[in-house]
Amino acid sequence: MTPIAFALILTGVLLNAAAQLLLKAGTNAVGQFDFHLSNLLPVGMKIAFQPYIMGGMACYAVSLVVWIMALSRVPVSIAYPMLSIGYVVNAIIAHYWFGEALAMQKMLGIGFIVIGVVLVAKS
């Protein structure tokens, strides 16, 4: 894998991870809700104009373009498993940003993911 291809994959994965984190921050700001026909417009507008959600959608859009560029250079059997790096990033950042638990069992799973990504990247 060339350095450019790796940079594209990593950028796409990190943008995707950032999108998830921003969407979570946005839903935390909006709060829990149920969609009903009666509240579709007010809740929809609240979600649509929530800055974190807008940022998350922008990260998704950019990550899609970057990911397409990466797939043009790397076999999907190598690129796709790299998406699991996003889980590692999200678990760690969610622990600090949202106070989500990062128990030993989760840390062990993250370790297995990292080992798997390294093995796939070296193939």
RORO-64675 format. One record per residue: residue number from 1; x, y, z of N, C-alpha, C in turn. Coordinates in Angstrom, 2 decimals, padded with zeros to 5 digits, m for minus. Example, Ala and Ser with C-alpha at 12.3 -4.5 7.8 and 13.67 -1.06 7.14 Angstrom:
residues 2
1 013.19 m005.69 007.80 012.30 m004.50 007.80 013.20 m003.30 007.80
2 012.85 m002.25 007.08 013.67 m001.06 007.14 012.90 000.03 007.87
end
This chain:
residues 123
1 000.85 m001.17 000.00 000.00 000.00 000.00 000.90 001.23 000.00
2 000.61 002.15 m000.89 001.41 003.37 m000.98 001.09 004.31 000.18
3 001.99 005.22 000.48 001.70 006.19 001.55 000.46 007.04 001.25
4 000.25 007.40 m000.01 m000.95 008.18 m000.37 m002.21 007.38 m000.11
5 m002.21 006.11 m000.53 m003.37 005.25 m000.33 m003.66 005.09 001.16
6 m002.61 004.86 001.96 m002.80 004.72 003.40 m003.34 006.01 004.00
7 m002.82 007.14 003.56 m003.30 008.43 004.07 m004.77 008.64 003.72
8 m005.17 008.26 002.52 m006.57 008.39 002.13 m007.47 007.50 002.98
9 m007.03 006.26 003.19 m007.83 005.35 004.01 m007.95 005.89 005.43
10 m006.83 006.29 006.01 m006.85 006.79 007.38 m007.69 008.07 007.49
11 m007.58 008.95 006.52 m008.38 010.18 006.53 m009.87 009.85 006.45
12 m010.22 008.93 005.55 m011.63 008.53 005.42 m012.16 007.92 006.70
13 m011.37 007.05 007.31 m011.79 006.40 008.55 m011.94 007.42 009.67
14 m010.98 008.33 009.80 m011.05 009.33 010.87 m012.20 010.31 010.67
15 m012.48 010.68 009.42 m013.63 011.55 009.16 m014.93 010.83 009.49
16 m015.00 009.54 009.17 m016.19 008.76 009.49 m016.36 008.65 011.00
17 m015.26 008.42 011.71 m015.31 008.36 013.17 m015.73 009.70 013.76
18 m015.19 010.78 013.22 m015.57 012.11 013.69 m017.05 012.37 013.46
19 m017.56 011.90 012.32 m018.99 012.07 012.03 m019.83 011.38 013.10
20 m019.47 010.16 013.47 m020.23 009.43 014.50 m020.20 010.17 015.83
21 m019.03 010.66 016.20 m018.90 011.37 017.47 m019.69 012.67 017.47
22 m019.65 013.38 016.36 m020.42 014.63 016.26 m021.92 014.37 016.28
23 m022.36 013.30 015.61 m023.78 012.96 015.63 m024.22 012.61 017.05
24 m023.39 011.89 017.78 m023.71 011.56 019.16 m023.78 012.82 020.01
25 m022.83 013.73 019.83 m022.87 014.99 020.58 m024.14 015.76 020.24
26 m024.52 015.73 018.97 m025.75 016.42 018.56 m026.99 015.81 019.17
27 m027.05 014.48 019.20 m028.23 013.84 019.81 m028.25 014.06 021.31
28 m027.07 014.15 021.93 m027.04 014.50 023.36 m027.60 015.91 023.57
29 m027.28 016.82 022.67 m027.76 018.20 022.80 m029.27 018.29 022.54
30 m029.76 017.51 021.59 m031.19 017.53 021.26 m032.00 016.80 022.32
31 m031.46 015.69 022.83 m032.17 014.88 023.81 m032.98 013.78 023.12
32 m033.53 012.90 023.94 m034.32 011.81 023.39 m035.61 012.34 022.80
33 m036.05 011.67 021.75 m037.29 012.09 021.09 m037.89 010.90 020.37
34 m039.16 010.99 020.09 m039.86 010.01 019.26 m040.43 010.77 018.08
35 m040.33 010.13 016.92 m040.94 010.74 015.75 m042.41 010.36 015.68
36 m043.23 011.34 015.62 m044.66 011.18 015.37 m045.01 012.19 014.30
37 m046.08 011.96 013.62 m046.48 012.90 012.57 m046.65 014.30 013.14
38 m047.12 014.39 014.39 m047.36 015.70 014.99 m046.08 016.46 015.33
39 m044.98 015.76 015.56 m043.74 016.46 015.92 m042.66 016.32 014.85
40 m043.02 015.80 013.71 m042.04 015.58 012.65 m041.32 016.87 012.27
41 m042.05 017.93 012.04 m041.42 019.19 011.64 m040.60 019.82 012.77
42 m041.14 019.96 013.99 m040.32 020.59 015.04 m039.06 019.79 015.38
43 m039.20 018.49 015.50 m038.03 017.66 015.83 m037.07 017.64 014.65
44 m037.60 017.52 013.45 m036.76 017.53 012.25 m035.95 018.81 012.13
45 m036.57 019.93 012.41 m035.87 021.22 012.34 m034.81 021.33 013.45
46 m035.16 020.83 014.62 m034.22 020.86 015.74 m032.97 020.04 015.39
47 m033.18 018.88 014.79 m032.07 018.02 014.40 m031.29 018.65 013.24
48 m032.01 019.13 012.24 m031.37 019.65 011.03 m030.46 020.85 011.32
49 m030.80 021.64 012.31 m030.02 022.85 012.57 m029.14 022.75 013.82
50 m029.00 021.53 014.35 m028.11 021.32 015.49 m026.68 021.34 014.95
51 m025.81 022.23 015.45 m024.46 022.37 014.88 m023.63 021.09 014.86
52 m023.68 020.30 015.93 m022.91 019.06 015.92 m023.41 018.10 014.83
53 m024.70 018.03 014.67 m025.25 017.14 013.63 m024.87 017.64 012.25
54 m024.92 018.94 012.05 m024.49 019.49 010.76 m023.02 019.17 010.50
55 m022.20 019.28 011.54 m020.78 018.95 011.40 m020.57 017.48 011.10
56 m021.35 016.62 011.75 m021.26 015.20 011.49 m021.65 014.86 010.06
57 m022.69 015.48 009.55 m023.10 015.23 008.17 m022.04 015.73 007.19
58 m021.41 016.84 007.50 m020.33 017.35 006.64 m019.14 016.38 006.64
59 m018.80 015.86 007.81 m017.72 014.87 007.88 m018.05 013.63 007.06
60 m019.30 013.19 007.12 m019.71 012.04 006.30 m019.54 012.33 004.82
61 m019.96 013.51 004.40 m019.88 013.86 002.97 m018.42 013.86 002.50
62 m017.56 014.49 003.26 m016.14 014.55 002.88 m015.52 013.15 002.96
63 m015.89 012.38 003.98 m015.33 011.03 004.11 m015.73 010.15 002.94
64 m016.91 010.35 002.40 m017.35 009.57 001.24 m016.45 009.85 000.03
65 m016.16 011.10 m000.21 m015.28 011.46 m001.34 m013.88 010.88 m001.13
66 m013.35 011.03 000.07 m012.02 010.52 000.37 m012.00 009.00 000.26
67 m013.06 008.35 000.73 m013.13 006.89 000.68 m013.17 006.39 m000.76
68 m013.90 007.07 m001.62 m013.94 006.69 m003.04 m012.55 006.82 m003.65
69 m011.84 007.87 m003.28 m010.46 008.03 m003.77 m009.58 006.88 m003.27
70 m009.77 006.48 m002.01 m008.98 005.39 m001.45 m009.30 004.07 m002.17
71 m010.58 003.82 m002.41 m010.96 002.57 m003.07 m010.46 002.49 m004.51
72 m010.17 003.64 m005.11 m009.63 003.62 m006.46 m008.16 003.18 m006.46
73 m007.55 003.12 m005.28 m006.13 002.79 m005.18 m005.84 001.49 m004.43
74 m006.80 001.02 m003.62 m006.56 m000.11 m002.73 m007.68 m001.14 m002.93
75 m007.34 m002.43 m002.93 m008.39 m003.45 m003.01 m009.36 m003.33 m001.83
76 m010.62 m003.55 m002.08 m011.63 m003.43 m001.03 m011.38 m004.44 000.09
77 m010.77 m005.57 m000.23 m010.48 m006.57 000.81 m009.43 m006.08 001.80
78 m008.71 m005.06 001.45 m007.76 m004.44 002.38 m008.35 m003.17 002.97
79 m009.02 m002.37 002.15 m009.55 m001.08 002.62 m010.67 m001.26 003.63
80 m011.61 m002.14 003.33 m012.79 m002.26 004.20 m012.45 m002.65 005.64
81 m011.57 m003.62 005.87 m011.24 m003.94 007.26 m010.62 m002.76 008.03
82 m010.04 m001.82 007.30 m009.44 m000.65 007.96 m010.50 000.22 008.63
83 m011.76 000.08 008.22 m012.83 000.85 008.87 m012.93 000.53 010.36
84 m012.45 m000.64 010.76 m012.52 m001.00 012.17 m011.63 m000.11 013.03
85 m010.69 000.59 012.43 m009.90 001.57 013.18 m010.82 002.62 013.77
86 m011.90 002.93 013.05 m012.87 003.90 013.55 m013.48 003.48 014.87
87 m013.71 002.19 015.04 m014.25 001.71 016.31 m013.27 001.99 017.45
88 m012.01 001.76 017.20 m010.97 001.99 018.22 m010.96 003.48 018.60
89 m010.92 004.33 017.58 m010.90 005.78 017.81 m012.15 006.22 018.57
90 m013.31 005.75 018.11 m014.56 006.16 018.75 m014.67 005.69 020.19
91 m014.25 004.47 020.46 m014.34 003.95 021.83 m013.48 004.79 022.78
92 m012.29 005.13 022.34 m011.39 005.91 023.20 m011.90 007.34 023.38
93 m012.27 007.99 022.29 m012.76 009.37 022.40 m014.08 009.43 023.16
94 m014.98 008.46 022.92 m016.26 008.45 023.63 m016.05 008.27 025.14
95 m015.00 007.58 025.51 m014.69 007.41 026.93 m014.38 008.78 027.57
96 m013.59 009.57 026.88 m013.20 010.87 027.43 m014.26 011.95 027.19
97 m014.89 011.96 026.02 m015.82 013.02 025.66 m017.20 012.80 026.28
98 m017.66 011.55 026.29 m019.02 011.26 026.76 m019.05 010.48 028.07
99 m017.89 010.11 028.59 m017.85 009.34 029.83 m018.30 007.90 029.67
100 m018.23 007.36 028.44 m018.65 005.98 028.22 m017.61 005.02 028.81
101 m018.10 003.89 029.31 m017.24 002.91 029.97 m016.23 002.32 028.98
102 m015.03 002.10 029.47 m013.97 001.47 028.69 m013.39 000.35 029.56
103 m014.22 m000.69 029.75 m013.85 m001.80 030.63 m012.76 m002.65 030.00
104 m012.19 m003.54 030.81 m011.11 m004.40 030.36 m011.53 m005.27 029.17
105 m012.75 m005.77 029.18 m013.23 m006.60 028.08 m013.26 m005.81 026.78
106 m013.68 m004.57 026.85 m013.69 m003.72 025.66 m012.27 m003.42 025.20
107 m011.38 m003.17 026.15 m009.98 m002.91 025.80 m009.34 m004.13 025.12
108 m009.68 m005.32 025.59 m009.17 m006.54 024.98 m009.68 m006.66 023.54
109 m010.96 m006.37 023.34 m011.52 m006.39 022.00 m010.84 m005.39 021.08
110 m010.56 m004.21 021.61 m009.86 m003.18 020.83 m008.47 m003.68 020.46
111 m007.81 m004.36 021.38 m006.50 m004.93 021.08 m006.56 m005.93 019.93
112 m007.58 m006.78 019.94 m007.75 m007.74 018.84 m008.00 m007.03 017.52
113 m008.78 m005.95 017.56 m009.04 m005.18 016.33 m007.74 m004.61 015.79
114 m006.94 m004.04 016.66 m005.67 m003.44 016.23 m004.77 m004.51 015.61
115 m004.69 m005.66 016.24 m003.87 m006.76 015.69 m004.41 m007.16 014.32
116 m005.70 m007.28 014.19 m006.30 m007.65 012.91 m006.02 m006.63 011.82
117 m006.13 m005.36 012.15 m005.87 m004.31 011.17 m004.40 m004.36 010.71
118 m003.50 m004.57 011.65 m002.08 m004.66 011.29 m001.84 m005.85 010.37
119 m002.45 m006.98 010.68 m002.28 m008.17 009.83 m002.83 m007.95 008.42
120 m003.99 m007.33 008.34 m004.59 m007.06 007.01 m003.74 m006.05 006.24
121 m003.26 m005.02 006.92 m002.47 m003.99 006.25 m001.16 m004.56 005.71
122 m000.60 m005.54 006.39 000.66 m006.13 005.95 000.49 m007.20 004.89
123 m000.75 m007.56 004.57 m000.96 m008.62 003.58 m000.82 m008.11 002.17
end
